[in-house]
Amino acid sequence: MDAVEEIKSRLSIEDVVGQYLELKRSGRNFKGLSPFSQERTPSLMVSPEKQIWHDFSSGKGGDMFSFVMEREGIDFKATLELLARQAGVDLSKFQSKGSGTAGKQKESLHEILELAAKFYQVHLSRSKKTLDYVVNERKFTKQTATTFRLGYAPSQDTALVTFLRTKGFAESLMKLAGLGTKRYKGFSDMFRGRLMVPLMDGTGRVIGFTARQLDSNPEAPKYINTPQSPVYDKSRHVFGLHLAKDAIRQAGYVIVVEGNLDVIASHQAGVHNVVATAGTALTEQHLKALSRFTSDIRLAFDQDNAGLKATERAIPIASKVGVNLSIVSVPEGKDPDDLCKKDPDAWREVVTKPQYVIDWIISIYSKQLDLTSAQGKRAFSDKTLEIISNIDDSVEQDHYYVKVAKILDVSVDALRQKSKKIAVSPEQKKYKYVQPMPSVGSQNADQIKAENKLLSLGLFLPSLRTYLGALTPEMFTQEKAQKLLFTIKANPELQFETSSESGVLQELAEYGTILSLLYEELYQSLEVIELRYEAARLQVRQIETYVKRKKAALAISMQQANDEELDALLETAKKLDVLLKSAKETTK
């Protein structure tokens, strides 16, 4: 038995899912409100018998691992570790000797860091000076301080180190965790006399600290961060994500600020879909972590030169990851923390009015440079054309050529000529800048739900497989749906019950089990004539969606086609019309 099977044998899926939402018994299954969509009627089903879940509102489903991955926004490895802790499974027994030792070391690091966080919290309650700073200067409430587990590192040299020694922890582990360091007086605390902000991973486990200076010593850095460790990686960590992910899903976008205290202030102001990276250094790993929850990323960096440069660096990274980048402009002279304290309503409003990143960059440079001088125009065109020349969409690109030409009072042709001469870095050549498109999440969810319904009918009622005859894998959005359609059409006599254990359906066994739950819930009690009508309706919808998608692509191709290519594209469009007409006629 491997680690996954061992965990599944100890945990029930209804208990795992029940940690995240309220489940109520519904016959042999359980029902609950979907955490992936806003609904009032429960549509998420959990089958203890099949050990699977399916969300009818979004079309998502799978086993306990897939649910936690979707809900927590973490990868399979992190999910395995999380569920192993819940099940009391020692993963080192299933790993090689080296990887098992590394796993135990990480657990020890999490343990010592958690203990340090509690130590700092206790000392915050005892430090009148620090409490005064938190409550009166930062304006944080007791609830906010508790939610973010704010603490205080005593100013004594070895307060934490001495405490950890009494708990049996070695200096080597303290050093590895970034809690202790070797100084000329001996081994002592890494952080002293500072406000402590715990850094937590996506599941809420402490992985390090940010320490904020409390006095005004100009020689000391204002902030000190935990050094890199086996559990903390500055380039990957997103501060506040464990508290923000539900709000991000609900709002449909995330705001990225520079500082951890900006995040805390925003939460207190009622805007919870906000996170921070380490300063303005936005990495590919940061954006990938956020993309699990939304593709709408809004930056609220300081409106200075560092913020501008950071935004320019983020554009190709965002394009590579496939997220939409825009800018939240905080009123001049304020950062999010200031605005949240002085005017929370204003902060709540500005985050809803982002500016597309290219428009924002054009606006910033037009203010910074003297556009009445030849030198200013040259510098402005250098900066803006470097971005515009890499825009993928020709219509959007033309829009910005016209916009910049108007600002500079020059011809569009002059800009195009200069654009050809601009040296583009290898990183910029690799990625294209793409204008954010309207969200199509709900449309994708509807398409997934429709194709799951149609395939559930075809899989469990062979008499309805004639409605799959006109369909091709290209008409389906999910790879597993494409594979199942191909498998059913290649094996007309296929039976799920006898084919999922071994043979043609073995690879698709989990997907088939999800479809079985869907079939039992929606169709098992209906008459055959009703099922035929439903299959015919879903078949037509599948083809309609496919035709619409293909025609949209044809329309784009036609804009740049020559006469010969245009004739071929028109012929393809006619064939699509015939396909749709034929499908509709078969349902009459």
N, C-alpha and C positions, 0 to 999 in steps of 0.2 A: 504493500500500500504506500503511495507517495504522500507528500505533505498535504496536497489539496484534498485527497480522499480522506485522509485522517481528520482534517478539519471538518469536512462535511459530515463525517460520522459522529462528531461530537456536538456540532451546532445544527439547529433546525433553521430552515430558511425563514419561517415565520417569526422566529425570535430575532434573527438578524435584521430583517426588514422592520420588525416592530420597534426596534430602537430608534427608528427615524420617523415613523408615522403610526397613528393609531389604526389598528386592524380590527375588523369585526368579522365574526364567523358568517359565511354565506354558503350553506350546504357543506360540501367537502372542502371548500376553499375559504380563503379570507379575502376581504375587500378593504381598501383604504383610499384616501384622497391622493392623487398623483403628486409627488413632489417636483415633477418636471413641467407642470403646467398649472394654470390657475383654474381650478374647477370647484364646483360645490357638490357635485354628485360623484361618489367614489367610482373610479374606473381602473384602479390598479388591483390586479388579482394575484394572489399568492397560493400556490398549490403545494401543501405539505407532502402529498402523495408523490408528485412528480419532482419536488424540490426545485421548482422554478417560479418565476414571477413574470407577469406581462402587464404593461401599462397600455390600456386601450386608447388613452388620449394622445400619446406620443408615438406608439408603435414600438417602444423599446421593451426589451425583455431579456431573460437569461437566468443564471444561477445566482447564488448569494454573492459570489465574487464580482460579477458584472454589476449587481445592484450597488455594492459599496463603491466600486470604481466610478460609476455614474454619479452617485450621490456625493461622494467626497472629492471627486475630481483628481484622484490619484491613480498611479499606474498599478499594474498587476503586482509587482514586487512589494510595494508599500501596502497594498490590500492584503497580500499573503501574510505579511508581518502583523498587521492589525488584527486579522481574524485568528491568527495563530495565538496571539496574546489572549484573546477572548476565550479561545478553546482550550488554553493551557497546553498547547502543542510546542515542543522544543524543536525548532526548525534545524538546529545544529545536527540532529540525528539523521536528517535527510540531506545533509550537505557534505561536501568534501571537508577534510580536516581544516584546511586553511580558511575556507569561507565560513565554516562553523565558528571558528575562533573570532573572526571579524564580527559575526553576528552577535556573539556574547559581549564583545567589547562595546558595540553600539548600545546594547541594552544597559550596560553599566554606565555609559556616558549619559543616556537619558535619565537614569536613576539619580546620578549625582547632580545633574543640572536641575532636575525637578526639586531635589532637596535644597539646592542653592536658592532657587526661586522662592521657596517657602521661607528660608532663612532671611532673605532680603525683605519679604513682605512683613515679617514680624518686626524687623528693625525699622521699617517705615513707620509703623504704628508707635514706635518709641522715640522717633526723631521729630521734635516739635518744629525745628527749622525746615526740614524737608516737607513735612505736612503743610506748613505755611506756604512753601513754594508751590506745592501741588494744588492746594485749594485756592489760595488767594492770588497767586501770580499766573498759574496756568489755567485756573478756573475749572479744574476738573472736580466732579462730584465724587463722593465716596463710592457710589455704584460704578462709575467709570474707572476709578482706580482699581476696584476689585475685579472688574471684567477683564482689564488688561494686565492684571496682576503686577501693578507697579510696586517697586520696592526701594530699599535704600541700603547701600553698601557702607558699613561703618568705617570711620576714618582710621581705625586701628590697623596696624600692619598685618596682623594674622588672625583677625576675628573669624573669617569664614574658614580659613585653613585649619585652625584649631578645632572648630566645630566639626568639620568633615573628618578629621583624624579620629575624633571620638566615635564616629559612625563606622570606622573601619576602612575608610578609603585611603588609598596610597597616593603619595605626591605625584607619581607618574600619571595617574588618571586625572588628578586635578589639573595638571599642566596640559594634558591632552584635551581636556574639556574647556581650556581657556579660563579657568577659575583661579589658578595660582601661577606664580612665576618666580624664577631665581633672581634675587637682588643681592646687593653687596652685603646686606644684613642677614641674608639667608632666604629660605623659601617663604614667600608671603603672598598676600591676596593680590590678584590682578587688578581688582577695582576697589577704590577706597574713597569714601566721602562723596559718592555720586548717586544720583537718581538712577535706578535700575529699571530698564524696560525689557522684559523677557521676549526673546524671539522664538516663535513657535512654528512648527511645520503645519502642513495642511490638515492634519488631524488634531492639532492642538497640543502636541508634545513639545516641551521646551528643548531647544537646540542651541541656545546661546543667549547673549545679552547685548543691548546697547546701553552704555553708561553715559549719562548727561552731567556735565560739570555744574556744580551748584554755586561755587564762588566765582569771583571775577578775575582769577589769575590769568593774565594775558599770555603767559608762557606755556600753560597747559592746554591741550586740545579740548574743545567744547564737548566733542563726542568721542568715545572709544568703543569699538566693536570687538566682540569675541573674534579671535583669529580663526582661520580655516581649521576645521576639524573633520573627523569622519562623519559627523552628523550635521555640520553647518558648512554650507557653501554659499558665499556671498553672491555668486553669479546666478544662483538658482532660487534663493530664498525670496519669497514675497511676503512682506510683513502684513499681518492682519487678515490673510486669506481665509484662515479657519473660521473667523467671525463674519467675513464678508460674503462667502460663497452663496448663501441662500438669497441675500439681497441682490447679488449680481444676477442670479437667475431670474429673479422677480422683475428687476428693472430692465434687464436686457443689455446692460452696459456696465463697464467698470471705470472708475476714476483712479488714475495713478498719480500719487503725489510724491514729493521728495523725501519728507521726513516722517518718522514713526509718530512723532507727536502731532503732526498734521492729521494722521489717520485717527488718532484717539480723539482729537477735537472734533473731527467730522462726525464720528460715531455719536458723540455727545450732542451734536447739533441735529441729529436725526438722519444723516446721510450715511448709510451703512455699507454701501457698495463701493468702498474706497480702500485702496491698499497702497503700500509704498515699496519701492526698491531701495537699494543702498545708494542714496543720493540720486543723481540723474543717469547713472550707468545702466540703462535698460538693455538687457541681453536677450538673445534668442530663447534661452531657457525660461526667462521670466514671462515672455509673451506666450510661449507654448503652455505654460502652467495656466495662464489666464484664458487662453483660447479654449480650454476644456469647459469653460462656463459661458463665454460670450466671444463674439468676433468684433464687438464694438469697444475699442480701447480709447479712452479719453485722458490725455495727459494734462495735469495741472501743475507743471513745473514753474519755478520762479521765472518771471519775465525779464531775465537778464541774458548776457551773452552765453553763459554756461548752459542755461536752459535752451537757448536757440541751437547751440551746437549739438546738444544731446538729442534734440528733436530731429535734426538733420541726420544724425547717425541712426536714429530709430526707424527712419522711413524704409530703407532697404530691408532691414530686419523684419519689420512688420509685413512687408510684401512677401518675403520668403515664407513666413509662418502662415500667411493668408488671413491676417486680421485687418480691420479698418481703423486707421489712426486719425484722431482729431484732437483739437486743443481746447481746453477750458481756460479762458482768460480771466484771471482774478484781477479785480480793480487795482490800478497802479498804486504801488507803495505797500501792498498787503500780500501776505502769503495765506494759504488756506487756514492755517491756525489762527492768524489775526482776524480774518473775516468770520470764522466760525464763532469766535469769542464776542466780536463787536456787533455782528449782524448775521445771525444764523439764517435768517430768511433769504438774505442776498446770496449766501453760499448755496442754499438749496435751489435757488433760481439759476445761478450761472452754470451749474453742472448740467442743466437741461438744455443749454444753448451752446453746444460746441461749434467750433469752426474747423472746416476741413483743413488738414495739415498744410497743403500747398497754398491755399488762400492765406493762411495765417503767416507762413514764411514770407510770402510776397508783401503782406501788410507790414511785417516787422522791418524788412529791409528798406521798404519805401519810406519809413520813418527815420531809420538810422542814417541813410545816405542822402547826400545833396543831389537831388535829381535835376537840378538846374545846371549842373556842371557836366562837362564831358567825362571827367574822371568818375563822378558819381553814377552816371548812366552806364559807363562801362562796367563798374563794379556790380551794379544792380543786375545788369543783364547777365554777367558772368554767373552770379549766384543763382538766379532764377532759371536760366536756360539749362544749367546743369541738371536741374530736376525735371523741367518740362520736356527736354529731349528724350527722357527715359519713360515718359508716360506711354502706357501700352495702347490705350484707346485713341484712335486718330481724331475723333470728334472732340474728346476732352482736351487733347493736345492742342488742337486748333483754337479751342476756347481760351486757353492760357496764352497762346501766341498773341491773340487779339488783345487780351487784357493787358499784357505787359507792353505791347506796342502802344496802346492808348496811354498808359502811365508815362512812358518815355517819350511820347510824341514822335515815334519813328514808324517806318513801314513794317508790316508783317514779313515782307520778303527779306528785309535787312536782318531781322531776327532769325529767320530760317537759315540764311547764309552763315550767320555767326554760329548758329547751333551746330552746323556740320563741322566746324573747326574746333569746337570745345573738346578738350581731352577728358574722357570719362574713365574713372577708376575701374579696375577689374570687378570690384564689389558692385558698382553701379551697373556695369554691363550685364552682370549675372541676373539681377533682379529688376523687374519692372514695377513702376508705381501705378497702383490701380485705385481709381476713385471708389469710395465706399458705395456699395449697392444696397438698395432697400432690403431689409431682412426678409428672408424667404423660409425661415424656420418652420412656421406653421404650415406653409405649402408643402415642404418636404415631409413633415410629420403626417399630413393628410395622405400624401402619396404612399408613404411607407405603410400606413394603416390599410389603405385600399389593396395594395399588392399582397399584404399578409392575409387579408380576408380571402382574396381570390385563390391564393395558393393553398390555404387551409381547406377550401372546398375541393380543389383539384386533388389534394393529397389524400383526403379521407373519403371522398366519394368519387370513385373511378368513372361513374357514369357522367360526371360533369367535366371530364377532362377534354371534351370536344371544345369547350370554351377557351382552352389554352392553345388550341391549334394555330390560330392566327397570330399568336404572340411570339416574340423573340426575346432573348435575354437582354438585348439592348433597351427594351422598353421598361426594364425594371431598374430601380435605383440602388438596391442593396446587392452586394456581391453574393451573399448567401441565397438571396431570392433568385438571382440569375442562375446559380448552380443548381438550385432545386428544380427550376423550370426545365433546364436542360436534362436533368436526371429523369424527371417524370416523362418527358417526351421521348427519351431514349429507352425507357422501360415502361411500356404501356400497362403492364400487369403488376406494376410495383405495389406492394403493400407496406405501409409504414411499420406496422407491428413486427413484421418478420425481416425487415431490411435495415432497421436502425442499429441492431446489435452488431451486425457485421455486413460486409458487402457494400452495395452502392450508396446506401444512406448513412454509413457510419460517420463520415465527416460532418454530416448535417444533422446528426442526432439531436443536439440541443435545440436547433432551430425548429426541427420537426416537433419536438416536445412542446415548444412554445405555441406552435400552430395548433397542436392538439388541444391545449388549454383554451385557445381562442375559439376553436370549432365547438368544443363542449359548451362554452359559455354563450355563444351567439346562435349556433345553427342546429345543435343536436335535436331539439324538440320541434323543428319546423318540418312542414310537409315538403315532399320532393319538388312539387311545382313551384313552391315559394323559393326553394334553393336554386332552381334553374333560373328563375327571374333574377335572383340576386347575382348569380354567376354571370349572366348576360350583361347586367348593368355594370358590374365591375370590369368585365372585359372591355366594354365600350369606353369606360372611363380611363382605363389603362392606355388604350389606343389614342384617345383624345389628348391626354397629357403628353404622350410621346410625340404626336403630330404637332402640337403647340410648341414643344421644345425644339423640334427639328426646324420648324418654320422660322422661329426666332433666329436660329443660327443661319438659316438661308438668307434671311433679310440682311444680316450683317455682311455676308459674303457677296451679296448682290451689289452692295455699295461700291465695291472695288473691282468688280468683275468686268472683263471685256465682253464684246458681243457674243463670241463663241461660248465663253464660260457662262454667260447669262442664260443662253438657251438651255444649257445642260441643267442649270439650277432651277429654271422654270419647269423643266420636265420632271425633276425630282419633286417639286412642289405639287405637280399634278398627280403623281403617283401617291403622295401622301393623302391627297383629297380622296382618291379612289379607295385607299385603304380604310379611311374613316367612314366613307359612305357605305362600303361593303359591310363593315362591322355593325353599323346602325341598322342596316336592312335585315341582318340575320336575327335581330331581336324583335322584329315586328311580328 
